[in-house]
Amino acid sequence: MQVRTLDHYSIRTSDVEESIRFYRLALNMVTGPRPPFRFPGAWLYPAGVNGEPAGNALVHIVGVDPQDTEGLTDYLGAKESREGGGTGKLDHVAFRVTGLAGTYAALKSHGIPFRERRVPEMDLHQVFLEDPNGITIELNYAAAEDLAASMQSA
């Protein structure tokens, strides 16, 4: 076996719509095709041409309805609810991305807090943010984009 790339990650949440809103505003993702599971949720894709879903669904939002857990439990198994638990033992999820100036504009216009850092001895600029479920998202840009973005905002 050889692992090549991240396929997707799943988030269990009691507020599906807030999670969709965050990923739409912060990461320009769109909802797209999802199998007809017996529990609420959404699959989020990178936005392609005309805002249509493109590529793989990178984020699977799994809705937790405390009043009706049967469909979710039948499919994914029983798990203890840890509302507000954030990423738990998982520290963060990272994407290699482009368009730093656009990211700055989107995050600032929607009031989404973020923090940044440069990776020493690597050509990498990182932006970190948290989704509504406490999941830390790392966005990795080429350092050249950092320079271009700072020149645009000057």
C-alpha positions in Angstrom: 0.0 0.0 0.0 1.1 3.6 -0.7 -0.9 6.5 0.6 -0.9 9.3 -2.0 -3.2 12.1 -0.9 -6.0 13.0 1.6 -9.4 11.9 0.2 -11.7 13.7 2.7 -12.4 14.3 6.3 -15.7 14.0 8.2 -17.1 16.2 10.9 -19.9 15.2 13.2 -22.0 18.2 14.2 -25.4 19.1 15.5 -25.4 22.3 13.3 -25.0 21.2 9.6 -26.0 24.6 8.2 -23.5 26.5 10.2 -20.7 24.2 9.1 -21.8 24.5 5.4 -21.8 28.3 5.8 -18.3 28.4 7.3 -16.8 26.2 4.5 -18.6 28.2 1.8 -17.4 31.6 3.2 -13.9 30.6 4.4 -12.8 28.1 1.8 -15.1 28.7 -1.2 -16.5 25.2 -1.0 -19.9 24.2 -2.4 -22.4 21.5 -1.6 -22.6 18.7 -4.1 -23.7 15.1 -4.7 -24.1 13.0 -1.5 -25.6 9.5 -1.2 -29.1 9.3 0.3 -27.9 8.4 3.8 -30.5 8.0 6.6 -29.0 10.9 8.6 -28.6 14.6 7.8 -25.4 16.0 6.3 -23.7 17.5 3.3 -20.6 16.8 1.2 -18.5 19.9 0.4 -16.5 20.2 -2.8 -14.0 22.8 -4.2 -16.0 25.3 -6.3 -15.4 24.8 -10.0 -16.6 26.7 -13.0 -19.8 28.7 -12.3 -19.6 27.6 -8.7 -20.4 24.0 -9.5 -18.8 21.2 -7.4 -15.4 20.1 -8.8 -13.3 17.1 -8.0 -13.8 15.1 -4.9 -15.9 16.0 -1.9 -13.1 17.0 0.6 -15.3 17.6 3.6 -18.1 15.4 4.8 -20.5 17.0 7.2 -22.3 14.4 9.3 -25.4 15.7 11.0 -26.0 14.4 14.5 -29.7 14.6 15.5 -30.0 13.7 19.2 -33.7 12.9 18.7 -33.0 10.4 15.9 -29.6 8.6 15.9 -30.7 5.3 14.3 -29.6 6.1 10.7 -26.3 7.5 11.8 -25.6 4.7 14.3 -26.6 2.0 11.7 -24.2 3.4 9.1 -21.2 4.8 11.1 -21.6 3.0 14.4 -22.2 4.4 17.9 -19.9 7.1 19.2 -20.0 9.1 22.3 -21.0 12.7 21.6 -18.3 15.2 22.4 -20.0 18.5 21.5 -17.4 21.3 21.7 -14.6 18.8 21.7 -12.8 20.4 18.8 -10.2 18.3 17.0 -9.6 16.0 20.0 -6.5 13.9 19.3 -6.5 15.1 15.7 -4.5 18.4 15.7 -5.5 19.8 12.3 -6.4 19.2 8.7 -4.3 20.9 6.0 -4.9 21.8 2.4 -2.4 22.9 -0.2 -4.1 26.0 -1.8 -3.6 29.0 -4.0 -5.1 32.5 -4.0 -3.9 34.0 -0.7 -5.1 37.5 -1.5 -8.6 36.2 -2.1 -8.5 34.2 1.1 -7.5 37.3 3.0 -10.4 39.3 1.5 -12.9 36.5 2.2 -11.9 35.9 5.8 -11.7 39.6 6.6 -15.1 40.5 4.9 -16.8 37.6 6.8 -15.1 38.3 10.2 -13.5 34.9 10.3 -10.5 35.0 12.6 -7.2 33.5 11.4 -3.5 33.4 12.3 -0.4 33.0 10.1 3.1 31.8 10.1 6.0 31.1 7.7 7.7 27.7 7.9 11.4 28.2 8.5 13.6 27.0 5.6 10.6 26.1 3.5 8.9 28.1 0.8 5.6 27.9 2.7 3.2 30.5 4.1 0.4 29.1 6.4 -3.0 30.4 7.4 -4.8 28.7 10.3 -8.5 29.0 11.2 -11.1 27.1 13.1 -14.5 25.9 11.8 -17.6 26.2 14.0 -16.9 22.7 15.4 -13.4 23.6 16.7 -11.7 21.8 13.8 -8.4 23.6 13.0 -7.8 24.1 9.3 -4.3 24.8 7.9 -4.1 26.4 4.5 -0.6 26.1 2.8 0.5 28.7 0.2 3.7 29.1 -1.7 5.7 31.9 0.1 5.7 33.9 -3.1 1.9 34.3 -2.7 2.5 35.9 0.8 4.7 38.5 -0.8 2.2 39.2 -3.6 -0.7 39.4 -1.2 1.1 41.8 1.1 2.0 44.0 -1.9 -1.7 44.1 -2.9 -2.9 45.1 0.6 -0.3 47.9 0.9 
